[in-house]
Amino acid sequence: MTGYLGDAFLLCLCMVVECLGQSETTTPCPVHQDIQNTGHTFLANIIPCSYIKEYRPPTRDNRPVNVVFTLYIQDINSFNAADMDFRMELFLHMTWVDTRLNLSNLVFLPGCANENKYITLPSYVMEYIWTPDPYVTNAKDAAITTLTTTYSSITIYDNHTIRSSSRLSSTIGCQMEFHGYPMDIQKCNMIMQSFMYSSNEVEFNWRKWSPVMINKDLRLLQFKLKNPMNNYIRNSSYDELGHGERQVRQLVLELEFSRAIGHHLVQTFVPSFLVVCLSWFSFWLGLDAIPGRVTLLVTSLLTLTTLFTGIKEGLPPVAYVKAIDVWMAGCMVFIFAALGEFVIVRWLNMRRPPKQTQENGGMMRVMTVNPSSPVMPEWDSEPSKNRHRNHTKLHQTPGRLSLKWVDPQTGEKKFLWKEIDKASRIVFPLMFLFFMIIYFPILIFRIFQGGK
């Protein structure tokens, strides 16, 4: 009886030991357990149990991990001068090497000429492996584009090279200068650097050939984009993240936008020029049409004010003078000067002495009064030449401006306010032409010189 009990005890002990051994071999490691919980079991064949995604990949001689960047600019839109930013749609490609991955169980596709075999996996693979952490320092927002799916993928090559591809949509801030607006040139930078690592740990680099490409069909509404674009690497010890003095490696992409003058030529310069020319018509109206003359000048001034108010709505309230401000001020000064000219000629006309004589057939009839006889008209037969001389003397006072005179050569009567109107018909257009001759060459010269 005792023997049977001992055999039973040994049998139970063996079963327990076997079960424990099976449990040790079938229980997955924490990394694989997390992968199996998400249903992506095939990743357990790629990611070993010792893989820690928070650690950067090992390198020879503890060198920094080399991450190579490539950009493809798909679209640039929503160029907002008021907020000083623009929106960019681009494809971001990052390439690095991670030798910790187990690639022996993968089936690779043949690559192109001079290219290794590869396999492309969905974007969720990035949640289980180490990936670089680039961020754009002057971006206001950035997100991976999503429509029917998330536009992001991972390509793994048979030499442990990993390539991440994503389509991004980002709003880039730009410190714009509007001194030459609306013929300004905006130089904006897109700056990328690692958020967590210094350049001694992770090193960002541009691809040696064609690091930045642009969509050939890209068309901007009001700007022309300089191509090819300038890209370079900038090393600095300043870190705005508050890590103290550390080596920072930045990838800089320079974008130069030159504003096309066609839109503002049609919407701003030509209408304002025509409004100023319209105000000059008042010099031909004379003082017989005072209501029409005042209405024309005031309407021109209000139209110009409304036009320039609409232009300034799309610009930030900067503290310096812009080129469009000079043009606005010049146009308003000319219209206001035309209004001031009307006030002056009206005032001069009101100061003209009342007409005391009446011409009749080259003779002047003078009413004389004799107390001893009834009033009888007498015809003055003074020659016309003497009459003009006396008339001139009547209205020319020594030391004072003559309001009315007779031209000694033609014998024509001259009125000062009429002569001012005639002179204004020539002086105002010539002065405005002189203003444009000075304004546009200086503006174009300063733009090409890059001055403010």
Secondary structure by P-SEA (a helix, b strand, c coil): caaaaaaaaaaaaaaaaaaaaaaaaacccaaaaaaaaaccccccccccccccccccccccccccbbbbbbbbbccccccccccccbbbbbbbbbbbbbccccccccccccccccccccccccccccccbbbbbbbcccccccccccccccccbbbbccccbbbbbbbbbbbbbbbcccccccbbbbbbbbbbbbcccccccbbbbcccccccccccccccccbbbbccbbbbbbbbccccccccbbbbbbbbbbbbbbbbaaaaaaccaaaaaaaaaaaaccccccccaaaaaaaaaaaaaaaaaaaaaaaaccccccccccaaaaaaaaaaaaaaaaaaaaaaaaaaaaacccccccccccbbbbbbbbccccbbbbbccccaaaaaaaaaaaaccccccccccccccccbbbbaaaaaaaaaacaaaaaaaaaaaacaaaaaaaaaaccc
